[in-house]
Amino acid sequence: MRILHVYDQQRDIILFNNKEILVDGKPIFFSEWFKKGIIAIKDLLNENGNFLTFDEFSLKYSCKTNFLQYFQVISAIPKHLSIIAKQSDTFVKSFFTSSDNIFPLNEIVQIDLGKARARDFYKLLNSNTHTEDQDGPKRWSEILSVNKESWSKIFKLLKNHLQRH
């Protein structure tokens, strides 16, 4: 969760697929730039906090891009995001570039995002969400004469039936 918290704090300065950095009304993504390690607005800044010139950019990253594309991106970055990028001390690129698909949910539980399926997330949500008796069975128990054990059997049967179909 700490990694996710760091990501959450820095999501505004991510360069690609950022809803505030638009070229022709669409978020940008350049795989060439991404492969070269250009992930955040901060990657386009020099040590003084100013945007790199096109020549500096070309020397630093050796990307196959032209100056028009570079300046489109620079001009699409809102001023408030460039200020946030200048003020940020560090940026955890490994969250975005790591080929390791293991996501630490907490100190004990880790999820392999490459192998996880919807049912795995469903189990995680249900194990944390449904820890008390549900309101529906409580209300129905008032009307019908069904005890807690019977409800448990009903839900197990329903679960088994749903898993088979």
Helices and strands as residue ranges (DSSP letters): H 2-10, G 11-13, E 22-23, E 26-27, H 31-35, G 41-44, H 54-61, H 67-76, H 79-87, H 94-97, E 102-104, E 110-112, H 118-129, H 135-143, H 148-164
